[in-house]
Amino acid sequence: QVHLVESGGGLVQAGGSLRLSCAASGSIFSVSTMGWYRQAPGKRRDLVAIVTPSGTKSYADSVKGRFTISRDNAKNTVYLQMNSLKPEDTAVYYCNLIQYGSGYWGQGTQVTVSS
């Protein structure tokens, strides 16, 4: 069974940085597409960034140039480096794994950016 555990969230001032991590178990990580999504209170869950098994990356326009997604297949872990954080980045951030057409979610980690 696939299990995802996020970590690295917290409270940071605007302009600061955080790095989120998501460790996966029970999956064939190297063939999985990994993504980060976020959901603010009262809003839908939106894609932040995604990285394919081949390493192709895509970002939401709102985070381009500030966030970087990366993966370490040896550690079955995907990261989200978040720089120049803004109050509007405040949300619960969720890790997503897609493997053979099935999707899995982590429990989420809270990121709060104060102004």
Secondary structure, 3 states (H helix, E strand, C coil): CCEEEEECCEEEECCCCEEEEEEEECCCHHHCEEEEEEECCCCCCEEEEEECCCCCEEECCCCCCCEEEEEECCCCEEEEEECCCCHHHCEEEEEEEEECCEEEECCCEEEEEEC
